[in-house]
Amino acid sequence: MQTNYAQETLKTQIETLLKSHKIDAPLETPPENIDADLAMPTFALAKTLKKAPHLIAQDLEKTIKPPKNSLIKQIKAEGPYLNFYKDNEKYTEIVLKNITTTKQDYGKKPPKNQNVMIEYSQANTHKAFHVGHIRGTSIGESLARTMKHEGYHVTQANYQGDTGAHVAKWLWCYQKYHKNEIPPKKQSEKWIASIYVESVKKTTKENQKEIDKINSDLENNTDPDLTALWKKTREWSLKSLEDIYKDLDAHFDHYFFERQMETRAKELVKDILKSRIAKIDQNATIIDLNKLGIWVLLRKDGTCLYSAKDIALAEKKFKKYNIDKSIYIIGAAQSLHMQQLFKTLELMNFKNAKNCHHLSFAEVRLPTGKMSSRTGENILYTDMLEELLAYAKQEVTKRHPEWSQKEKDISAKNITISALKFSMLNQSPNKLITFSPKEALNFEGDTGPYIQYTHARAHSILRQSTHNPSRPFNPVLLKEKEEQDLIKKLSYFPQTVTKTCEQYDPNQLASYLLELSHDFNTFYHRHPVLKAQKDLRDTRLTLVYATMQVLNNGLYLLAITAPQQM
């Protein structure tokens, strides 16, 4: 059964009251400089009532009165708006009871009859996993968790490129210049990436034919030794990637691979040719999508491109996994490709074409400029991790010289991963990020470590008391502005998760947690908790507990740890 959350209840009561007066108008959240809780603009009523909006608001203030025992305490006209004010005591009681009784399930919605597959990360084998990959992985993991919290049945998928031109180049370079080498136990990712960069730099028109033959032999299984080498080196890459996913706390229910799609892709291309959607042009198989351009399915030598394999993947997703919607979390550079895919599915009369959604995200740049896995002008995940870890360890040691080395290492790793992921989530997906390591690790800025530190502070306050979250509290005592601001912010958590899902934007939740942390720290600095009079102390401790719980819940939905001490 769904809990009646305070902000949702308040809004429903206002809407019901307005409808009882035959008024159907939208409600808005007023700007911060207005102390009302919700407001109704009267502009839309002016034409019907033939009155100025501010006069309509004044009339409504006189005729509409708050019902008894509701959360609505006052209704007041202000210019062209009818403002609604909540009953703080009743509201506070509902919010704190919701959180202290539901705990990690606060804001959770009942199961929806909708199966969603989220495909994200898509790190290719035989290539680097760089800082840019962290963004797609972080968005995907967070969106999967928030959609589950919202009641969706979510399947988390990863589609990895383990064959194709980039693999052929890597294998060519390995055979030519690194034969029989094995990756080092540490930093295997860097070794694998370096061979790919080397292959790009050494590729010429003359040796391209050798690379093309490797690609063809690999796809057609005509060279057993080459296939064996591919399998071995593929495992090296996958092992390296799994270590990274463990660090990032990213989880996948299904792994799809390009290699698995090739046979079905070629069958589908034959069907597309028969239906005359595609045609042969200069020995290549193409689709002319008019304004979306020419989309090539098969090369001249008959080998598959991403396009054909993506069609096969879409078919497999909906047929085998019985999903209602497929969300592709893929970089903005592939936007045209995704439009071409969806248009082709539509032309094929693929019944779920309209249930495919591309969640595009902008690239990550460094202060020095754009990154590229082809040229090596990027920062590998492992290099970035080492650099941030070194700085985080210094900060932890400075704050806690008494900790054991193990405690320092664990804390530093948590802070580092938090800094990396939060910096990727604290921007709208369509906004380009210029990643600054020092800014990401700022304990006092708008960062992941700042939210973690706030959670740890709340935990520390509770640890110094004997507070029991089920103990009765007195909402009448929480009168201060900072207390009420904090309670109001806590009440917004359920709708923030809903908004995050509706907009496919974890930045909504990340921004909310920053605001909640700011509000809590303002409250804590201005009002004593442990030194307050007993009844007030106990009630404020309940407020501290509620804040800690919501921070914990929110950090989990962002796939970021919530440490008890920092």
C-alpha positions in Angstrom: 0.0 0.0 0.0 1.3 3.4 -0.9 2.0 5.8 1.9 0.2 9.2 1.9 3.2 11.5 1.6 2.8 15.0 3.0 3.5 17.1 -0.1 1.3 14.9 -2.3 -1.5 15.0 0.3 -1.3 18.8 0.5 -1.5 19.2 -3.3 -4.4 16.7 -3.5 -6.3 18.5 -0.8 -5.9 21.8 -2.5 -7.0 20.4 -5.9 -10.0 18.8 -4.3 -10.9 22.1 -2.6 -10.6 24.0 -5.9 -12.7 21.5 -7.8 -15.5 21.7 -5.1 -15.6 25.4 -6.2 -15.6 24.4 -9.9 -12.1 25.6 -10.4 -9.7 23.5 -12.5 -6.4 25.3 -12.6 -2.8 24.1 -12.3 -0.8 24.6 -9.1 2.7 25.9 -9.0 5.6 25.8 -6.5 6.3 29.5 -5.7 9.8 30.9 -6.0 12.0 30.8 -2.9 11.3 34.5 -2.0 7.6 33.6 -1.6 6.9 31.8 1.7 3.7 30.1 0.4 3.8 26.3 -0.2 1.7 26.1 -3.4 0.1 28.7 -5.6 -2.5 28.9 -8.3 -2.1 31.6 -11.0 -5.4 33.1 -12.0 -4.4 34.3 -15.5 -6.3 31.5 -17.3 -9.5 32.4 -15.4 -9.4 36.1 -16.5 -10.9 35.5 -20.0 -13.9 33.4 -18.6 -14.6 35.6 -15.6 -13.8 38.9 -17.5 -11.9 40.3 -14.5 -8.3 41.2 -13.9 -6.2 38.3 -12.5 -5.4 40.1 -9.2 -9.2 40.8 -8.6 -10.0 37.1 -9.2 -7.4 36.1 -6.6 -8.9 38.5 -4.1 -12.4 37.2 -4.7 -11.3 33.6 -4.3 -9.5 34.4 -1.0 -12.9 35.6 0.3 -14.9 32.6 -0.9 -12.6 29.6 -0.5 -11.8 28.6 3.1 -9.5 25.8 4.4 -11.5 22.6 5.4 -11.3 21.5 9.0 -8.6 18.9 9.8 -6.8 19.4 6.4 -3.2 20.3 5.8 -4.3 23.7 4.4 -4.0 26.4 7.1 -4.3 29.6 5.2 -5.3 30.8 1.7 -4.1 34.3 0.7 -4.2 36.4 -2.5 -1.0 38.0 -3.6 -1.2 39.8 -6.9 -2.5 37.5 -9.6 -1.8 34.4 -7.4 -3.9 32.5 -4.8 -1.3 31.3 -2.3 -1.8 28.2 -0.1 0.0 27.7 3.2 0.3 24.4 5.0 -0.4 23.6 8.7 3.2 23.2 9.8 2.5 21.0 12.9 0.4 18.5 10.9 2.7 18.6 8.0 5.8 18.0 10.2 4.1 15.1 11.9 3.3 13.4 8.6 6.8 13.9 7.2 8.7 12.6 10.2 6.4 9.7 10.7 6.6 8.7 7.0 10.4 8.6 7.2 10.9 7.0 10.6 8.4 4.2 9.8 9.3 3.5 6.1 13.0 4.2 6.4 14.7 2.9 3.2 11.3 2.6 1.5 10.4 6.3 2.0 9.0 7.5 -1.2 8.8 4.1 -2.7 5.8 3.5 -5.1 3.8 0.3 -5.6 4.8 -2.0 -8.4 3.8 -0.8 -11.9 2.9 -3.3 -14.6 5.7 -2.1 -16.9 8.9 -3.8 -17.8 11.8 -1.5 -18.8 15.2 -2.4 -20.0 18.0 0.1 -19.5 21.1 -0.4 -21.7 24.1 1.5 -20.5 27.9 1.6 -20.2 28.6 -0.3 -23.5 32.4 -0.3 -23.0 34.0 -2.0 -25.9 36.6 -4.8 -25.4 40.1 -4.1 -26.7 39.7 -0.4 -25.9 40.1 2.1 -23.0 37.5 2.7 -20.3 38.0 6.4 -19.8 36.4 9.1 -17.7 33.7 9.6 -20.3 32.5 6.0 -19.8 31.9 6.8 -16.2 29.2 9.2 -17.1 27.1 6.7 -19.1 27.6 4.0 -16.5 26.7 6.4 -13.6 23.6 7.7 -15.3 22.4 4.1 -16.2 23.0 2.6 -12.7 21.3 5.6 -11.0 18.3 5.6 -13.4 17.8 1.9 -12.9 17.7 2.3 -9.2 15.4 5.3 -9.2 13.0 3.6 -11.6 12.9 0.5 -9.4 12.1 2.7 -6.5 9.3 4.3 -8.6 7.8 0.8 -9.1 9.0 -0.2 -12.5 10.4 -3.7 -13.2 13.8 -2.8 -14.5 16.3 -5.0 -16.4 19.8 -3.7 -16.5 21.7 -4.5 -19.7 25.2 -3.9 -21.1 25.8 -4.1 -24.9 29.6 -4.4 -25.5 31.5 -4.3 -28.8 33.6 -7.4 -28.8 34.1 -7.6 -32.5 34.3 -5.3 -35.6 36.9 -2.9 -37.0 38.4 -1.8 -33.7 39.0 -5.4 -32.5 40.6 -6.3 -35.9 43.0 -3.4 -35.5 43.9 -4.4 -32.0 44.5 -8.0 -33.0 46.6 -7.0 -36.0 48.8 -4.8 -33.9 49.1 -7.4 -31.2 50.2 -10.1 -33.7 52.6 -7.8 -35.4 54.2 -6.1 -32.4 53.2 -7.8 -29.2 52.9 -11.5 -30.0 52.8 -13.8 -26.9 52.7 -10.8 -24.5 50.2 -11.0 -21.6 48.7 -8.1 -19.7 50.3 -7.0 -16.4 48.4 -8.0 -13.2 48.0 -4.3 -12.4 46.8 -1.7 -14.9 45.8 -4.2 -17.6 43.3 -1.7 -18.8 46.2 0.7 -19.6 48.1 -2.0 -21.5 45.0 -3.0 -23.5 44.2 0.6 -24.4 47.8 1.4 -25.4 47.8 -1.4 -28.0 44.6 0.0 -29.6 46.1 3.6 -29.7 49.2 2.1 -31.3 47.2 0.2 -33.9 45.4 3.5 -34.9 48.7 5.3 -35.3 50.3 2.5 -37.3 47.4 1.8 -39.7 48.1 2.8 -43.3 46.4 2.3 -46.6 48.9 -0.6 -47.2 48.2 -2.6 -44.0 44.4 -1.8 -44.0 43.9 -4.8 -46.2 45.5 -7.0 -43.6 43.2 -5.5 -40.9 40.1 -6.0 -43.2 41.1 -9.6 -43.7 41.3 -10.2 -39.9 37.9 -8.6 -39.5 36.4 -10.8 -42.2 38.1 -14.0 -40.9 37.0 -13.3 -37.4 33.4 -12.7 -38.4 33.2 -15.7 -40.6 35.2 -18.1 -38.3 37.6 -19.0 -41.1 40.8 -18.9 -39.0 40.7 -21.1 -35.8 44.0 -19.6 -34.4 42.6 -16.1 -34.9 39.4 -17.0 -33.1 41.3 -18.5 -30.2 43.4 -15.4 -29.9 40.2 -13.2 -30.0 38.6 -15.3 -27.2 41.7 -15.0 -25.0 42.2 -11.3 -25.5 38.5 -10.7 -25.1 38.6 -12.3 -21.7 41.4 -10.0 -20.7 39.3 -7.0 -21.6 36.2 -8.3 -19.9 38.1 -9.1 -16.7 39.5 -5.6 -16.7 36.0 -4.1 -17.2 34.4 -6.2 -14.4 37.0 -4.8 -11.9 35.9 -1.3 -12.9 32.2 -2.1 -12.6 32.8 -3.5 -9.2 34.4 -0.2 -8.2 31.5 1.8 -9.7 28.9 -0.5 -8.0 27.4 -1.1 -11.4 25.2 -4.2 -11.9 23.9 -5.8 -15.0 21.3 -8.5 -15.4 22.2 -9.3 -19.0 25.3 -8.8 -21.1 24.8 -8.5 -24.8 27.7 -8.7 -27.2 28.0 -7.6 -30.8 29.4 -11.0 -31.8 26.2 -12.7 -30.7 24.2 -10.4 -33.1 26.0 -11.0 -36.3 24.2 -14.1 -37.6 20.7 -12.8 -36.9 21.7 -9.4 -38.2 22.6 -10.8 -41.6 19.3 -12.7 -41.7 17.4 -9.5 -41.0 19.3 -7.7 -43.7 18.1 -10.2 -46.2 14.5 -9.6 -45.1 15.0 -5.9 -45.3 16.4 -6.2 -48.9 13.3 -8.4 -49.9 11.0 -5.7 -48.5 12.9 -3.1 -50.6 13.6 -1.0 -47.5 17.3 -1.5 -48.2 19.3 -1.9 -51.5 22.7 -2.9 -52.8 24.8 0.1 -53.7 28.4 -0.5 -54.9 28.3 -3.9 -53.3 27.4 -2.5 -49.9 23.9 -2.9 -48.3 22.4 0.5 -47.5 19.1 2.2 -46.6 18.4 5.7 -47.9 16.6 7.4 -45.0 16.2 10.7 -46.8 16.7 13.6 -44.3 18.5 11.1 -41.9 21.0 10.2 -44.6 22.4 6.9 -45.9 22.6 4.1 -43.3 25.0 1.3 -44.2 24.1 -2.1 -42.9 26.8 -4.3 -44.5 30.2 -3.4 -45.9 31.3 -4.3 -49.5 32.8 -7.6 -48.2 29.6 -8.5 -46.5 30.7 -7.9 -42.9 28.3 -6.3 -40.4 28.3 -2.8 -39.2 26.8 -1.6 -35.9 23.6 -0.7 -37.7 22.6 -4.2 -38.7 23.6 -5.6 -35.3 21.6 -2.9 -33.5 18.5 -4.0 -35.4 19.1 -7.6 -34.2 19.6 -6.4 -30.7 16.3 -4.5 -30.7 14.5 -7.6 -31.8 16.1 -9.8 -29.2 15.3 -7.3 -26.4 11.6 -7.2 -27.0 11.1 -10.8 -28.0 13.2 -12.7 -25.5 12.9 -10.4 -22.5 9.3 -9.4 -22.8 9.9 -5.7 -22.1 7.6 -2.8 -22.7 10.3 -0.1 -23.2 14.0 0.0 -24.1 16.0 3.0 -22.9 19.4 3.4 -24.7 21.9 5.5 -22.6 24.3 6.4 -25.3 26.5 9.5 -26.0 25.2 12.4 -28.0 27.8 11.6 -30.7 25.6 8.7 -31.7 22.3 10.7 -31.9 22.0 10.4 -35.6 22.8 6.7 -35.5 20.0 6.2 -33.0 17.5 8.2 -35.1 18.4 6.1 -38.1 17.9 2.9 -36.0 14.5 3.9 -34.8 13.4 5.1 -38.2 14.5 1.8 -39.8 12.6 -0.2 -37.1 9.5 1.9 -38.0 9.9 1.1 -41.7 10.2 -2.6 -40.8 6.9 -2.3 -39.0 8.6 -3.3 -35.8 5.7 -3.0 -33.4 7.9 -1.7 -30.5 9.7 1.0 -32.5 7.9 3.7 -30.6 8.9 2.1 -27.3 12.6 2.8 -27.9 14.1 5.9 -26.3 17.6 7.3 -26.7 18.8 9.0 -23.5 21.6 11.1 -24.9 24.4 12.5 -22.8 27.1 15.0 -23.7 30.8 14.2 -23.6 33.2 14.7 -20.8 36.1 16.9 -21.4 39.2 17.8 -19.4 40.3 21.4 -18.9 42.8 20.7 -21.7 40.1 19.8 -24.2 38.4 16.8 -25.8 39.2 13.2 -25.1 39.7 10.4 -27.7 40.3 6.7 -27.3 41.7 6.6 -30.9 44.6 9.0 -30.2 45.1 8.3 -26.5 44.3 11.9 -25.6 42.1 10.9 -22.7 42.4 10.0 -19.0 41.9 6.3 -18.3 39.7 5.3 -15.4 42.6 3.7 -13.6 44.9 6.8 -14.0 42.1 9.1 -12.8 41.4 6.8 -9.8 45.0 6.8 -8.8 45.3 10.6 -8.9 42.1 11.2 -7.0 43.0 8.4 -4.4 46.3 10.0 -3.6 44.6 13.3 -2.9 41.7 11.7 -0.9 44.2 9.8 1.3 45.9 13.0 2.2 42.6 14.6 3.2 41.5 11.6 5.2 44.9 11.4 7.0 44.7 15.1 7.8 41.2 14.7 9.4 41.8 11.3 11.1 45.4 10.6 11.9 44.3 8.2 14.5 42.6 5.8 12.0 44.3 2.6 10.9 45.7 2.4 7.4 42.9 0.1 6.4 40.2 2.6 7.6 42.0 5.4 5.7 42.2 3.4 2.5 38.5 2.3 2.6 37.4 5.9 3.3 39.6 7.4 0.6 38.3 4.9 -2.0 34.6 5.6 -1.1 35.3 9.4 -1.3 37.1 9.0 -4.6 34.4 6.9 -6.3 31.7 9.3 -4.9 33.6 12.3 -6.3 33.9 10.7 -9.8 30.3 9.6 -10.0 28.6 12.6 -8.5 30.5 15.0 -10.8 28.9 13.0 -13.7 25.4 13.1 -12.2 25.3 16.7 -11.0 24.7 18.0 -14.5 21.8 17.4 -16.9 22.8 14.6 -19.3 22.7 16.9 -22.3 25.2 19.3 -20.7 28.9 19.0 -21.5 31.1 18.4 -18.5 34.6 19.8 -18.0 35.9 17.4 -15.4 38.1 19.0 -12.7 39.6 16.4 -10.2 40.3 19.0 -7.5 36.8 20.5 -7.7 35.2 17.0 -7.6 37.0 16.2 -4.3 36.1 19.5 -2.5 34.5 18.6 0.9 32.9 22.0 1.1 31.7 22.5 -2.5 28.7 21.1 -4.4 30.2 17.6 -4.6 29.5 14.0 -3.7 32.0 14.1 -0.7 30.1 17.1 0.7 26.8 15.1 0.8 28.7 12.1 2.2 30.2 14.3 4.9 26.7 15.7 5.8 25.4 12.1 6.2 28.4 11.2 8.4 27.8 14.3 10.5 24.2 13.4 11.1 25.3 9.9 12.0 27.8 11.3 14.4 25.2 13.4 16.2 22.9 10.3 16.6 25.8 8.2 17.7 26.5 10.6 20.6 22.9 10.2 21.8 20.6 7.3 22.8 18.0 8.3 20.3 15.5 5.8 19.1 13.8 6.7 15.9 10.5 5.2 17.0 10.4 7.4 20.1 7.5 9.9 20.2 8.4 13.4 19.1 6.5 16.7 19.4 6.1 18.5 16.1 4.9 21.7 17.9 8.4 22.3 19.0 9.9 22.6 15.5 9.0 26.2 14.9 12.3 27.7 13.7 12.6 28.7 10.1 15.6 26.4 9.5 13.7 23.5 11.0 10.7 24.1 8.8 12.9 24.6 5.7 14.5 21.2 6.4 11.1 19.5 6.9 9.8 20.9 3.7 12.8 19.7 1.8 12.5 16.2 3.3 8.9 16.1 2.1 10.0 16.7 -1.5 12.0 13.5 -1.7 9.2 11.3 -3.2 8.3 13.8 -5.9 12.0 14.3 -6.7 12.5 10.6 -7.4 9.3 10.7 -9.6 10.7 13.7 -11.5 14.0 12.0 -11.9 12.3 9.0 -13.6 9.9 11.1 -15.7 12.7 13.2 -17.1 15.4 10.4 -17.2 17.6 12.8 -15.3 19.5 11.8 -12.1 20.7 15.4 -11.9 17.3 16.1 -10.4 18.1 13.9 -7.4 21.7 15.0 -7.2 20.7 18.6 -7.0 18.0 17.8 -4.4 20.6 16.0 -2.1 22.9 19.1 -2.3 20.0 21.3 -1.3 19.0 19.0 1.5 22.6 18.9 2.8 22.8 22.7 2.7 19.5 23.0 4.6 20.7 20.5 7.2 24.0 22.2 7.8 22.3 25.6 8.1 19.9 24.1 10.7 22.7 22.4 12.6 25.0 25.5 12.8 22.2 27.7 14.0 20.3 25.4 16.5 21.7 23.1 19.2 20.6 19.5 19.1 22.4 17.6 21.9 22.5 20.5 24.2 18.8 21.5 23.8 16.2 21.0 26.5 15.1 17.3 26.7 11.8 17.4 24.7 13.3 19.7 22.1 16.5 17.6 21.9 14.5 14.4 21.3 12.4 16.0 18.6 15.4 17.6 16.9 17.2 14.2 17.0 14.2 12.8 15.1 14.7 15.5 12.5 18.4 14.6 12.3 17.6 10.9 11.9 15.0 11.7 9.2 17.6 13.7 7.3 20.3 11.0 7.6 17.8 8.4 6.4 16.8 10.5 3.3 20.5 11.3 2.5 21.2 7.5 2.8 18.3 6.7 0.5 19.2 9.3 -2.1 22.9 8.3 -2.2 21.9 4.7 -2.7 19.7 5.7 -5.7 22.8 7.5 -7.1 24.8 4.3 -6.4 27.1 6.3 -4.0 28.0 5.0 -0.6 26.7 6.7 2.6 29.6 6.5 5.1 29.0 6.7 8.8 32.2 8.6 9.4 34.6 10.6 7.3 
